[in-house]
Structure formats: C-alpha cells, structure tokens
C-alpha cells in the first residue's frame, strides 16, 4: 500500500468584492508553492476573480466548476465555484449591501463543503462588517458567522504567527482571545472562568497540532495584573482562579501576567501560546510582530478554518498594491492543520487495530 498522502483540498472564499480579498488570492495563486500537494478551489464570482487576475497582467485562466477536485489548480488555472453573482456590480472600495451578501454566500458555500467533507479546510478572505450588516446578516465577523453555520455557540479566535526571524527555532506563537468583537465596556461582563479555561485548552491543542509545545500564559486584564486588587479585582476573582483550574487539570499554564510584557516573554521562547482578555490586547502586539504573516484560526469548530489577519483595506483595494503573504500563510497553516489531523486519525486507527489484534491474539 502506498504511503503517499492525498493532496489537501482547500476552499478559499472571495471575501468582500470591494476589498483586497480577490486580488490577494490572484497574486498568491501565481506562486508555485501555493499549489504543491494541494487542490485549491476559489468560491465566489468568477468575473470578480478574472478582474483580479487581470489586475496583475497574469495569464491564469479562471474556470467555473460545480465542486472541488474537478480540475487541478495550478498557477495557470483557477477553478471557481460560482456564487454571489451580484459581486461583479459592486464598485471598488465601497461599502455595499451586495458586497456583504456576496461575501456571506461564499462563506456559507465553502463552509458547507468543509462540513460535508468535500474539502479538508476553509480559508477566508476578509469581509466588511458594515456591508455584511446591510445585507441583513447580523454577525460581527467570520468567527461568529462560522460558529452559527457549524452550530458552535462559543468559537474562539487565535491569531497565529508562524515561525520566522522573530520566532526562530519555534513552531510559532498563538494568541487566543477570551472575548472578541465586543466594546471594551462589555469585556468585563463577558470574561468568565469557564471561557478562559476553554481558551487555554484550545490553544494547547492548536499549538500542539502546529508542531509546538503547550506552555500557555494568561494575560491579566488590568494594569500591573491588578496590583493585588488596587487596580481591579478581575485577576483575583476570575482570571487567577481560571489559571488554577488549568493547573489542576495538569496543564502548563501561567498567569495572570501583565500584558505589557507578556508578549515579549513569549517571543523570547518562554511560552508557546497566550490567552488575551480582549481583541486589541492580543491583536496589536501580534500584528506589530508580523501583520502580513499572521494567520487567523478559528478554534472550537468541527472544521478547519484559517484566514488572513487583515481586513478589506479599502484604501488599497483594486490598485494592485495589496500584500499576498497573509493568504499564503493562511493556506500553509490550513495545510499543516489538515496534515496533523490526518496523522492523529491514522495514529488512533493504528492504536485501535493494535488493541484489537492483542485482544484476539
């Protein structure tokens, strides 16, 4: 029996057609590495992708298909599952209901492909939250949208920075957010012991799947980790007890630690993952380290989903200026997670077969 691994099948969504999503995909598509041992299918309006390809004067042929794996993706051929037909009428860099609807339809179609096993992973280009809302879809972002599609009430976002010059000799660094798309005023009410423990567990699992360790640090919420209650009692009443619960489970979890120095310690190699208490606490630090290389991973879903870490960037859209490193990193990371999942399934199967053999011997 051959041990050759099957190519990873990945669906990549168009994102909002008025933003940089289509052109970042078109630009990344021309990289040979992008297609090695992968079958990638784009999901969205073929005409929008043709315009994106033409933006760079490239010769990639955009071909509508009915589903994944029908034709092999190459630098010269982009198979596209057509949906979101109104996308082609949306002006560049414009908040438009039609753009929000097209982005929604592409995510829903690609998520269905992943949920039914027709693709191994889902990679998403950025959508515009206001355009999504104008189309009648009340979601603050992909994380919550995909949670609804997948029937998961509490998915979590992890920003992941792959190995690179700043993280040499590591498997990268993951930062998971205990709260996400909320106002700062709401953060204090939404932080809970259960949520912090869940995020720590999911971060351990994700970083292990990405080839890293499971040393997790938990951010404090208040300055100086609250100074024993002088600057707030969340560390004493919620975050600290959550860390203790993680330790009681046998996990290597440290905290709560002051957020202003925690990421420096993690980059120095002290931790493999971090649990941040709110959006900007994690995002600002990690994006300063590597904005275009960072990958958004949704934890807690029954499917593998990654994305770029940037938004629709209307100020750059449809001018051929958008950076494609994020798309490449998102696809690479999705591929790595699929390989890890396959290895886990294979190991479990071998263990079960071995147990069965011993039982019958």
PELIN-V761745 format. One record per residue. PHI is phi in degrees with one decimal (999 if undefined). PSI is psi in degrees with one decimal (999 if undefined). Layout:
{{PHI PSI} {PHI PSI}}
//
This chain:
{{999 135.7} {-73.8 140.5} {-95.7 5.3} {-64.0 127.9} {-81.3 139.6} {-66.0 148.5} {-58.5 146.6} {-78.0 127.2} {-95.2 122.4} {-128.7 130.3} {-99.5 130.1} {-121.5 124.8} {-86.0 156.1} {-68.8 -33.7} {76.3 -168.7} {-69.6 125.6} {-65.9 -17.5} {-83.4 -11.2} {-99.7 -164.1} {-84.7 -7.0} {-51.2 -56.8} {-58.1 -39.7} {-75.5 -31.2} {-66.5 -36.1} {-67.0 -45.9} {-60.4 -39.1} {-69.7 -44.1} {-65.6 -30.7} {-60.0 -27.2} {-79.8 -2.7} {-87.2 126.4} {-58.2 -40.9} {-58.6 -30.3} {-57.8 -27.7} {-109.1 -3.3} {-65.7 122.8} {55.0 34.0} {-138.2 148.9} {-120.8 107.3} {-107.5 133.8} {-125.6 130.9} {-84.2 151.3} {-128.3 118.0} {158.0 -157.4} {-87.5 120.6} {-57.3 -35.4} {-65.8 -37.3} {-63.6 -42.2} {-66.7 -35.7} {-62.5 -41.6} {-64.4 -38.8} {-66.2 -42.0} {-62.2 -43.5} {-65.7 -24.8} {-58.6 -29.2} {-104.6 6.2} {65.0 30.5} {-93.4 169.1} {-108.9 12.9} {-61.6 129.6} {-91.1 120.0} {-88.9 118.6} {-122.0 116.9} {-64.5 137.0} {-133.7 163.7} {-86.8 -21.6} {-167.4 175.6} {-71.2 161.5} {67.3 9.0} {-74.5 -39.2} {-135.0 156.7} {-82.0 130.2} {-78.3 136.2} {-141.4 175.4} {-61.4 -23.0} {-98.6 -5.7} {-142.2 123.9} {-115.9 103.7} {-74.6 136.8} {-131.1 125.4} {-83.7 115.7} {-77.6 130.4} {-163.2 170.5} {65.8 49.2} {-62.1 -22.2} {-73.0 -10.7} {-57.7 -36.4} {-66.8 -16.3} {-95.1 0.5} {-86.1 124.8} {-66.3 149.3} {-58.1 147.9} {54.5 40.5} {-129.9 130.9} {-75.9 113.7} {-140.4 134.2} {-53.8 -38.8} {-66.2 -34.1} {-67.4 -41.3} {-62.8 -40.8} {-67.0 -42.7} {-62.9 -41.9} {-63.8 -41.9} {-60.1 -46.3} {-64.7 -36.7} {-69.2 -38.3} {-67.4 -43.4} {-61.9 -43.2} {-65.6 -44.5} {-67.6 -38.0} {-64.4 -38.8} {-61.9 -39.6} {-62.5 -40.4} {-71.1 -41.4} {-65.6 -31.0} {-92.6 3.1} {79.7 10.8} {-77.3 -22.1} {-131.9 157.9} {-84.5 -24.6} {-157.2 160.8} {-122.1 129.9} {-120.0 132.1} {-116.8 138.6} {-86.5 159.8} {-68.0 142.7} {-109.4 164.3} {-103.4 120.4} {-60.4 -39.8} {-69.1 -41.8} {-63.2 -38.0} {-62.5 -43.5} {-66.2 -38.3} {-66.6 -23.3} {-84.4 1.0} {92.2 16.6} {-113.2 104.7} {-89.0 73.6} {-128.2 137.3} {-77.4 -8.1} {174.6 -179.5} {-59.1 -38.6} {-57.7 -50.0} {-71.6 -36.3} {-61.8 -47.8} {-70.0 -32.7} {-59.8 -41.3} {-65.9 -46.5} {-57.7 -38.6} {-93.5 -0.3} {71.1 30.6} {-112.5 121.8} {-79.7 -24.2} {-135.5 54.3} {-64.7 160.4} {-128.4 149.5} {-97.8 129.2} {-117.1 121.8} {-85.7 127.9} {-121.4 128.2} {-106.5 111.9} {-63.7 166.8} {-56.6 143.5} {-170.8 -166.9} {-56.2 -37.4} {-79.9 -16.0} {-129.0 41.8} {-62.0 138.5} {78.8 10.5} {-122.0 176.0} {-96.0 14.7} {100.8 -174.7} {-137.2 132.1} {-113.8 136.6} {-124.3 113.9} {-102.7 147.7} {-111.2 122.1} {-68.3 -34.1} {-127.5 159.8} {-131.8 -94.3} {-91.4 72.9} {-133.2 158.0} {-68.4 155.8} {-59.5 -36.0} {-60.5 -33.2} {-82.4 -17.5} {-58.1 -42.6} {-62.7 -31.8} {-82.1 -23.7} {-91.7 -20.2} {-70.1 131.9} {-142.2 158.5} {-58.1 -45.8} {-62.1 -40.7} {-67.3 -41.1} {-65.2 -42.9} {-62.1 -43.6} {-60.7 -43.6} {-65.4 -39.7} {-62.8 -43.5} {-64.4 -45.0} {-66.2 -35.1} {-66.4 -43.1} {-57.0 -48.0} {-63.9 -44.2} {-66.2 -44.7} {-67.2 -34.0} {-65.1 -41.7} {-63.8 -28.3} {-88.8 7.3} {91.1 11.5} {-103.3 -169.8} {-93.6 -169.2} {-130.8 38.4} {-89.5 111.8} {-112.6 135.6} {-113.4 142.9} {-112.1 125.9} {-70.4 145.9} {-75.4 162.8} {-93.4 -41.3} {-96.1 160.6} {-57.1 143.1} {58.3 28.6} {56.0 31.6} {85.5 -11.5} {48.5 52.5} {55.2 37.9} {98.0 -6.9} {-68.6 -34.1} {-111.6 16.6} {136.2 150.7} {-109.6 8.8} {-61.4 -35.5} {-65.2 -38.0} {-77.2 -37.3} {-94.6 -27.1} {-126.2 -55.4} {-70.6 -46.4} {-59.1 -49.4} {-59.3 -33.4} {-65.1 -43.1} {-61.1 -42.4} {-62.8 -36.8} {-64.9 -39.0} {-64.3 -42.7} {-65.0 -37.8} {-63.4 -26.0} {-81.2 -3.3} {91.9 13.0} {-90.7 152.9} {-87.8 85.7} {-125.6 133.8} {-123.5 143.5} {145.7 -173.4} {-71.4 138.5} {-115.6 145.5} {-55.9 130.2} {-69.9 -23.0} {-72.3 -16.7} {-121.5 -9.7} {-61.6 -45.9} {-65.8 -31.2} {-61.3 -42.9} {-66.2 -38.3} {-66.8 -42.7} {-63.9 -32.3} {-72.8 -5.5} {103.2 6.5} {-76.4 -29.3} {-133.5 152.7} {-96.1 -26.9} {-148.4 158.8} {-134.1 141.3} {-106.4 113.4} {-92.3 154.0} {-85.7 -26.0} {-151.9 169.2} {-49.3 -63.5} {-70.6 -24.1} {-60.2 -37.5} {-91.4 -40.7} {-66.0 -46.2} {-60.9 -48.4} {-63.1 -46.2} {-71.3 -36.1} {-70.9 -28.3} {-65.3 -33.6} {-71.9 -35.9} {-173.0 75.7} {-55.5 -49.4} {-86.6 -13.5} {-94.8 -14.6} {-70.6 150.1} {-126.1 136.5} {-92.1 121.1} {-118.5 129.5} {-90.3 121.3} {-98.8 145.5} {97.3 -2.2} {-88.6 158.3} {-80.1 0.4} {-123.5 164.3} {-93.7 122.6} {-135.0 127.9} {-127.9 167.1} {-158.2 168.5} {-67.5 162.0} {-98.1 2.2} {-108.0 172.9} {-98.4 -159.2} {-73.1 -19.2} {48.3 59.2} {-58.0 -26.9} {-67.5 -19.4} {-109.9 -13.1} {-61.1 137.2} {60.6 32.8} {-120.5 4.5} {72.5 19.2} {-105.4 -8.3} {-68.1 145.7} {-87.6 132.6} {-101.7 1.6} {-59.3 -35.2} {-64.9 -39.9} {-64.1 -44.5} {-61.6 -44.6} {-64.4 -38.2} {-65.8 -41.0} {-68.2 -43.5} {-58.9 -42.5} {-69.3 -40.8} {-59.7 -43.4} {-59.6 -43.5} {-64.2 -40.2} {-67.1 -37.3} {-64.2 -43.9} {-61.6 -41.4} {-64.1 -41.4} {-62.7 -43.0} {-62.8 -41.1} {-63.0 -40.2} {-65.0 -43.0} {-64.4 -41.9} {-64.1 -43.6} {-64.5 -40.8} {-65.1 -39.1} {-65.8 -42.7} {-64.1 -39.9} {-65.0 -40.8} {-65.9 -41.2} {-66.0 -38.9} {-65.1 -39.3} {-65.1 -40.7} {-65.5 -39.0} {-63.3 -44.9} {-65.1 -34.7} {-66.7 -36.3} {-91.9 -9.7} {-68.1 999}}
//
